[in-house]
Amino acid sequence: MLIARDYVGYMADEVVKRLLASKMIEAPSAESLAARVRTVMQDEVSIEDRLNEEVREILTKHAEEMRRTGAQYQEMYKKVKGELARQRKLILR
């Protein structure tokens, strides 16, 4: 994760404030819109965290096989993560 979770709330508030100020959008309540934007941004930021956890679970299940074949954990981690990201059409940094 490249963005701190605490910063996401601030960014959401700023995005909404600037969009409203520049009259690019209209909203009956800036607070409710900011809350919705914050939720969506937090979900987006946590996608890679969930993917990393899934990769760790997969590699844990295959740990014995990796030991037998001499596969390096870091190498397999990158490969599995890349493949899952490709399958799900995720863009990761």
Buried (B, 14 or more C-beta within 10 A) or exposed (E): EEEEEEEBBEBBBEBBEEBBEEEEEEEEEBEEBBBEBBEEBBEEBEBBEEBBEEBBEBBEEBEEEBEEEEBEEEEBBEEBBEEBBEEEEEEEE
